[in-house]
């Protein structure tokens, strides 16, 4: 069977897209395990190894969509990762701001990509 060039090209594009999605998921998971799991736990439920030592229990990241009428608040999650988490009534940030840390040598594009990967992974943790 002969495949026209257009079909072969589309198969290549689809494979690249699937590979990119897998890499983004993987790098998001790696970033989560490296930077978030100590507080939020590997499962994202808020019971990481450092949770008991904190004044506030870390957020259960698996219920973000449920607490927002079924909508995953991607922009809010990205903002909290980038700028830290201010908890109303507590007067200070309950979570570190990772945006500057993720931007290697002042490259904001790197930070945006890492935060987007991390947000994608956190979205995948949502309870069904």
Secondary structure, 3 states (H helix, E strand, C coil): CCCCHHHHHHHHHHHHHHHHHHHHHHHHHHHHHHHHHHHHCCCCCCCCCCHHHCCCCCCCHHHCCHHHCCCCCHHHHHHHHHHCEECCCCCCEEECCCHHHHCHHHCHHHHHHHHHHHHHHHHHCCCC
